[in-house]
Amino acid sequence: MPPGKVAVFGVPTAAGSSAPGLENAPFALREAGLLQALKSEGATVVNLSDLSLFPYRPDPERPKARNASGVACAVRAAGDEITRALAEGFTVVLGGDCTLAVGTVAGAREALGAPVGLVYLDANADLNTPDTSPSGLLCGMALAMAMGRGPSEVATAAGEPPAVRGEHVALLGYRQLDGSERRALGHLGLALPAEAMKRLGMRVAAALALDAVENDDGPIVVHLDVDVVDPREMPAKASVTPGHGLTLLEASDLVTALLASPRVVALEVVEYLPERDADRSCARGLVDLIARAVARRLRAG
């Protein structure tokens, strides 16, 4: 992976979400100065632009797996694009909804020819399936689909499932679980709720996560759902998860510590909703978080 180079691409998708809007996030984060911020930290930015639009649709005909065909298209496109992006350097993926994780990890596995680990930062576990989901929204099944469970149309969209093995997953920062998701936690390499992370500190949590992903010290993708941040600081999201999330500074410390590891090859940022961020303060906060973490990685490299 070329030192100092950072590839950036967006996947404007709301296909797995509950309403339109998330598809505007890649443009809004660029507009908030992301590329300039990365360049100011010394990165050589390879701007791969954004993929085609994958819109939200309600899909009442498939209430248990809404808009699966649209999600599958977005997953396939993300998987294809990350194979090109990783050849350029460390990759930042701008979403879109959480279902992108299926394509991002599967594409990274294909590009790197090795099992890929996943550090999943989210207020929710996203471990539901069509049989357990209360909503049928695929964003709430994203991690399960990445692990090969759920609608095969999506789980296989970017390659043979599973995109990632459960023992190669560390789930961090969750504060809400459905009953069925609690049972699924036992299949993960690590599951740390936000409350425990606050007690441990972000550097310790990052170290535990990296240690728990036992894919022979192989590559790792970091997935950041902005919902992991407390809604008092990050209201720009489609739905608010109850409970106290990480502060924006804690999330920044966590991502910075994770990206300092040479094992981490990509960061995807998802579920940011620009229409609930009129003054773009949340966008600027995310830009600062990404730029700080990438700067730390460049220094480590």
N, C-alpha and C positions, 0 to 999 in steps of 0.2 A: 504494500500500500504506500504510494508516494508520500513522503513527509511534506507537511505544510499545505497540502491540497485538501480542500473541502468541497465535495459535491453537494449541491442542493437541488432537490426537485419536490414538486407538490403534487398531491393527488386530491383534486377537488371533489370529494365525495361526501354525500350525505345519505348514501344508499342504505346504510345499516342503521340510520338514526330514526328518531321519532318525528322529525320535522325538517324542513329545509333550513339552510343557513350555514351549516358547517363547511359546505363546499367553497365558501368565500374566504376561509381561513388562510390558505396559502398566499393569496393576493394581499390580504390585510397584514400579514406578518412581514411580507416583503416591503409593503408600503410603510410599515413602521420602522424600516431601516435595517432589516436583518443582514442583507448582503454587505452593506456598508460597515456594519458593526463587526462582522467577521473579518473583513479586509483590514479594519483598523487594528485588529488583534494580530495581524501578520499572516492571515490565511490567504492562500491563493484560491479564490473561489471559482469553482466551475459551476456556472448557473445552467442547469439542465431544464429550466422552465417548469411549467406545469403540464400534467397530462390532460386528457379530455375530461369533460364534466360527467360525473356519475350522480344523477339527481336522486333525491328522496321521492318515493311514491308510497302511498298508504298500503296498497296490496291486500285488500280484504279477502281475496281469494285464498291467500296462504297465511292465515292468522298465526300459525305456529312458527313460521319462518319467513317473515315479511321481506319482500324484495330480494329474495335469494339470488335471482338471476342477475340483478344489478350489482349486488355485492360481489358475486363471483367475477363479474367483468372488472370491477375495481381491483380486486385481489390479484387477478391475473396480470393486469396492467402494472400494478405496483411491483409484483415479482419480476416482471420483465425489465422494468426500469432500474431496479436496484442492482441487477447484474451489470448494467452499464455504468451505473454510478460508482460502485465499489472499485471498478477498474481505475477510476480517476483518483480516489482517495477516500478518506473518512467521509461518511455520508449523513446528511441531515434530510429527513423526510418530513414534509409538512402536510398534515391531514387537515380535514377529513375526520371520519369517525374511527372507532377502535378496531373495526374489522380489518383495517390495513395491516395489522400485525401478522395476519395469516400469510399475506403475500410478501411482506418485507422479510420475514424469517425464512420462508421457503425459497425466495429468490436469493437471499444471502447464502443459504446452504448450497444452492446450485452454483452460484458464482465462485464460492470458496472451496467447494468440494469436500466439505467437512460438516459434521453435526454442529449446529449453531445453538447457543444458549440464548435465553431471553430473560431480562430483568424487567418486570412488568410493574410500573408505578401507576396505581389506580386506586380510587376510593372504593371501587367495586371489584369483585373478583372476576367478573365476566366468564364464569364457569357454568352458566346455565346451558341447557340444550332445548330443542323444541318440546321435549317432554316435560321439562321443569320450568321453563320460562313463563313468568306471569304476563308478559307483554308480546312475545313473539318477535321482539326486535333483535336483530342479529348483533348489534353492538354489545348487548349483554351476554353474548355467546362467543365473543371474539377469542378469548384465551382457550376455551374449550375446543373451538374449531381449529386453532393453531396446533392443539394437541391431538387432532384427528377425530374429535367427537362432534356430533351435530350434523347439519346438512352436508352430505357428501359433495353436492354441487359446489359448495364453497370450500370445504376442507381440501378438495382435490384440485382447485382451480389453478394453483401455481405449482403443482407437482405432487408427487406421491405423498400421501399423509403418513404419519404426522409431520408437520413442518418442524415441530420441536417436541422432544420427549419430555414428559412431565418432570422427571428428575433433573432436567436441564433448565427448569424455570424457577425463578425467585420472584414471588409476588410481594410487593412492598407498599405500605401506606394505606391499605384498605381499612374502611371503617363501617362497612355494611356488607352483610352476607345474607343471601337467601338460604333456607334450610338445606336444600340439596347441595349448595356450594360448599357448605361446611364439610360434608363428606368428601368432596373432591379435593380439598386442601391436602389430604394425606398423600396424594399422588405427586405433589410438587417437591422440588428440592428444598424450598424454604418458603414460609409464609409469615410475614411480620406485619401486624397491624400498626396503624399510625401511632397509637398510644404507646406501644412498646418501643417504636423507633424514637419517639421523643425522649424516652428515658435513656435509651442507649446512646443517642447522638447519631448524627447523620454519617460521620466517617465510619463509625463502627458498623452501622447498618449496611453501608456500601460494602465494607470488607466482608461481612457475613454473606451478603448476596453473591459477591464474586466467588467466594470460597464454596458456596453451595452449588454453583453451576459447574458440575463435574463432567464437562465434556472434553476431558484431557487437556485442560487449559486452552481450549479452542476459542473461536470467535463468539462474540456476544452482541446482541442487539438490545438497546435500551428503549423501552416504550414508555413515553410520558403522556398520560392522560391528565389534562390540566385540572381535572376534578380532584386530583390528589391534594391540591392546594385548597386551604380553607376558603369557603365561599365568601367570607368577609373580605378577603383579599383578591379572590378570583371569581367574581360573579359572572364572568362571560362564558357561560356554558348552558347547555340545553336543559339540564335538570340538576337540581341541588341535592347532594347526598347528605343526610343528617350526620351530625357529629362534628367534632373538631378535627379538621385536616391539618396537614403540614402548613406552616407559614411559607410564604414565597421564598424567604431567605433559607429556610430549612430545605425546601425543594431544590433551591439553587446549590446549596452545599452538597446535597445528596447527588445530584446529577454531575456536579463538578468532580466529586470523589470517584464516581463510577467511570467517567470519561478519562480520568487520569490513567486507567488501566489500558495497556496496549491491546488487551483482548477485545475491547469494545470497538466495533467497526462501524456502528451506525446508531443514530438517535432519531426516533420518530416522535413528533409532537402532534397530539390529536385532541379533538373535542373542544377546541377553542371556537367560540361563537361570536363573531364580530358584531352582530346586531345588538348584543347586550354589553357592548363596550364603546359607547358613543364617543368618549374622549380618547379612546385608544390607549388608555393607561395600562390596561391588562396586556395589550399587545406589546407595549414597550417593556413591560416587566418580563414577558417571555423572551423578547429579543435579548435583553440583558442577561437572562439566565442562560440562554443558548450560547451567546458570545463568550460569557465568562467560562463556561464549561469547555468550550472548544479551545479557548486560549490556554487553559490549564493542560489540555491534551497536547497542544502544540509544544508547550514547554517541556512536558514529560517526554515527548518524542525526540 
